[in-house]
């Protein structure tokens, strides 16, 4: 949601890259993806592209 809102102001792309960099190491493990509510293919969702 934050990425969507920030993109509307022109600031979401840098923020999104940093969030992705933080999430990727955690999202490798199923238990952490599940805890964060991320599906296995979370990177393919339009919100994360």
Helices and strands as residue ranges (DSSP letters): H 2-8, H 12-27, H 30-36, G 42-44, G 46-48
